[in-house]
Amino acid sequence: MPANVSVYLESLWYDGKGDWDKSHTAIQDVEDKSAAWIHAYLHRKEGDIWNADYWYNRAGKKRPATSLQEEWENLVKEFL
């Protein structure tokens, strides 16, 4: 993993490498709207839509109609 990245980019980096568990572990205990958005994305990717919608709500967002890849890219751009 690249050095000196935020927890948000750390989580997204692990997800981009195909390690959902490490991505989730990195973000699950961070309690702000940014982390909730990543948490929502991860549960959407997992297929747990009810849980994803709970986290989107905590993030103040609605579940996007975009692909998972597009959402991941939007998240990365947001936190770079």
HUBEL-V159113 format. One record per pair of residues at least 4 apart in sequence whose ideal C-beta (glycine too) atoms are under 8 Angstrom apart, sorted by the first residue. I is the first residue (numbers start at 1). J is the second residue. D is the distance in whole Angstrom. If there is no record, write none. Layout:
# HUBEL-V159113
I|J|D, I|J|D
This chain:
# HUBEL-V159113
1|5|7, 1|10|6, 1|13|6, 1|14|7, 2|9|8, 2|13|7, 5|9|4, 5|10|5, 5|13|7, 6|10|7, 6|79|6, 7|11|6, 7|26|6, 7|27|7, 7|30|6, 7|35|7, 8|12|7, 8|27|7, 8|34|6, 8|35|7, 8|38|6, 8|75|8, 8|79|4, 9|13|6, 9|76|7, 9|79|5, 9|80|7, 10|14|7, 10|26|5, 11|15|7, 11|23|5, 11|24|8, 11|26|4, 11|27|4, 11|35|8, 11|38|5, 11|42|8, 12|16|6, 12|23|7, 12|38|7, 12|72|7, 12|75|6, 12|76|5, 12|79|7, 13|17|6, 13|23|8, 14|19|5, 14|20|8, 14|22|4, 14|23|4, 14|26|6, 15|19|7, 15|20|6, 15|23|4, 15|42|7, 15|45|7, 15|72|7, 16|72|7, 16|76|8, 19|23|6, 20|24|6, 20|42|7, 20|45|7, 20|46|7, 21|25|6, 22|26|6, 23|27|7, 23|38|8, 23|42|6, 24|28|6, 24|39|8, 24|42|5, 27|35|5, 27|38|5, 27|39|6, 27|42|7, 28|39|6, 30|34|8, 30|35|4, 31|35|7, 32|36|7, 33|37|7, 33|58|7, 33|59|5, 33|60|6, 34|38|7, 34|59|8, 34|78|8, 34|79|7, 35|39|6, 36|40|6, 36|55|5, 36|56|8, 36|58|4, 36|59|4, 37|41|7, 37|55|7, 37|56|7, 37|59|4, 37|61|6, 37|75|7, 38|42|6, 38|75|6, 39|43|7, 39|55|4, 39|58|8, 39|59|8, 40|44|6, 40|52|5, 40|53|8, 40|54|8, 40|55|3, 40|56|4, 40|58|8, 40|59|6, 40|61|7, 40|63|7, 41|45|6, 41|52|8, 41|68|7, 41|71|5, 41|72|7, 41|75|6, 42|46|6, 43|48|5, 43|49|8, 43|51|4, 43|52|4, 43|55|6, 44|48|8, 44|49|7, 44|52|4, 44|63|6, 44|68|7, 44|71|8, 45|68|5, 46|51|8, 46|52|8, 48|52|6, 49|53|6, 49|63|8, 50|54|7, 51|55|7, 52|56|6, 52|63|6, 53|57|6, 53|63|6, 54|58|7, 55|59|6, 56|61|5, 56|62|6, 56|63|5, 57|61|8, 64|70|8, 64|71|5, 64|74|8, 66|70|4, 66|71|5, 66|74|7, 67|71|7, 68|72|6, 69|73|6, 70|74|6, 71|75|6, 72|76|6, 73|77|6, 74|78|6, 75|79|7, 76|80|6
